[in-house]
């Protein structure tokens, strides 16, 4: 019984660690750009979707924010108007678009 309990505790610890770390190969990245909505400002989606539009190498790049607690809690800051933001998180390609999973988002102070 004691061995089984120790084994289950180890498995739970490994699963917790696996879920808390970014995906293999994903590096944290910080981007600065305009926080806006894909539905209202960009007219690209049918539902609310936060986007950070950044300039990289002279090109406009759209980072579509993955729905998580950080992006949901930040939603009201850019709900009615475009604002300059800085975000930290991981990026992956999903259906040809850059999906940004934010771990931190802040308004840029002028």
C-alpha positions as CSV (number, residue, x, y, z in Angstrom):
1,X,0.0,0.0,0.0
2,X,2.8,2.4,0.9
3,X,4.6,1.7,-2.4
4,X,1.4,2.3,-4.4
5,X,1.0,5.7,-2.6
6,X,4.5,6.7,-3.3
7,X,4.1,5.7,-7.0
8,X,0.9,7.7,-7.4
9,X,2.5,10.7,-5.7
10,X,5.4,10.5,-8.2
11,X,3.1,10.2,-11.2
12,X,1.0,13.2,-10.0
13,X,4.2,15.3,-9.5
14,X,5.4,14.5,-13.1
15,X,2.0,15.3,-14.6
16,X,1.8,18.6,-12.7
17,X,5.3,19.5,-13.9
18,X,4.5,18.5,-17.5
19,X,1.3,20.7,-17.5
20,X,3.0,23.7,-15.9
21,X,5.9,23.9,-18.4
22,X,5.7,25.3,-22.0
23,X,5.5,22.7,-24.8
24,X,8.8,21.1,-25.8
25,X,10.8,23.4,-28.0
26,X,8.7,26.5,-27.3
27,X,10.6,29.5,-26.1
28,X,9.2,32.4,-24.3
29,X,9.0,35.5,-26.5
30,X,8.1,39.1,-25.7
31,X,6.2,41.1,-28.3
32,X,5.0,44.7,-28.4
33,X,2.3,45.9,-30.7
34,X,-1.3,47.0,-30.9
35,X,-3.9,45.0,-29.0
36,X,-7.1,44.8,-31.0
37,X,-9.9,42.4,-32.0
38,X,-9.9,40.2,-35.0
39,X,-13.7,40.5,-35.3
40,X,-14.2,44.3,-34.9
41,X,-10.9,45.9,-35.9
42,X,-9.5,43.4,-38.4
43,X,-12.9,41.9,-39.6
44,X,-11.3,38.4,-39.7
45,X,-13.4,36.3,-37.3
46,X,-17.0,35.8,-36.4
47,X,-16.3,35.7,-32.6
48,X,-14.3,37.8,-30.2
49,X,-10.6,37.1,-30.6
50,X,-7.8,39.2,-29.1
51,X,-4.9,39.9,-31.5
52,X,-1.6,41.7,-31.0
53,X,-0.5,43.3,-34.3
54,X,3.3,43.8,-34.2
55,X,5.9,45.0,-36.7
56,X,8.7,42.6,-37.5
57,X,11.3,43.1,-40.2
58,X,9.1,45.8,-41.8
59,X,6.1,43.5,-42.0
60,X,2.9,43.4,-39.9
61,X,2.5,40.2,-38.0
62,X,-0.8,39.2,-36.3
63,X,-0.5,37.1,-33.1
64,X,-3.8,35.6,-32.3
65,X,-4.1,35.2,-28.5
66,X,-4.9,31.7,-27.3
67,X,-7.9,31.7,-24.9
68,X,-6.5,31.3,-21.4
69,X,-6.9,33.1,-18.1
70,X,-4.3,35.8,-18.9
71,X,-5.9,36.8,-22.3
72,X,-9.5,36.5,-20.8
73,X,-8.6,38.8,-17.9
74,X,-7.0,41.3,-20.2
75,X,-9.9,41.4,-22.6
76,X,-11.6,44.4,-21.1
77,X,-8.5,46.6,-21.6
78,X,-8.8,46.5,-25.4
79,X,-12.5,45.7,-25.8
80,X,-13.6,49.0,-27.1
81,X,-10.4,50.5,-28.6
82,X,-6.9,49.5,-29.9
83,X,-4.2,50.0,-27.3
84,X,-0.4,49.5,-27.3
85,X,0.5,46.3,-25.4
86,X,3.5,44.2,-24.4
87,X,3.0,40.5,-24.0
88,X,5.2,37.5,-23.0
89,X,4.4,33.9,-23.9
90,X,4.9,31.2,-26.4
91,X,4.1,31.1,-30.2
92,X,3.1,28.2,-32.4
93,X,1.6,27.9,-35.9
94,X,-2.1,26.8,-36.0
95,X,-3.8,26.7,-39.3
96,X,-1.3,29.0,-40.9
97,X,-1.7,31.7,-38.2
98,X,0.6,32.5,-35.2
99,X,-1.1,31.5,-32.0
100,X,0.3,33.3,-28.9
101,X,-0.2,31.8,-25.5
102,X,0.3,34.7,-23.2
103,X,1.8,34.3,-19.7
104,X,1.7,38.1,-19.2
105,X,0.1,41.1,-20.9
106,X,0.5,44.7,-20.0
107,X,-0.6,48.1,-21.4
108,X,2.4,50.2,-22.6
109,X,2.6,53.4,-20.7
110,X,3.1,56.4,-22.9
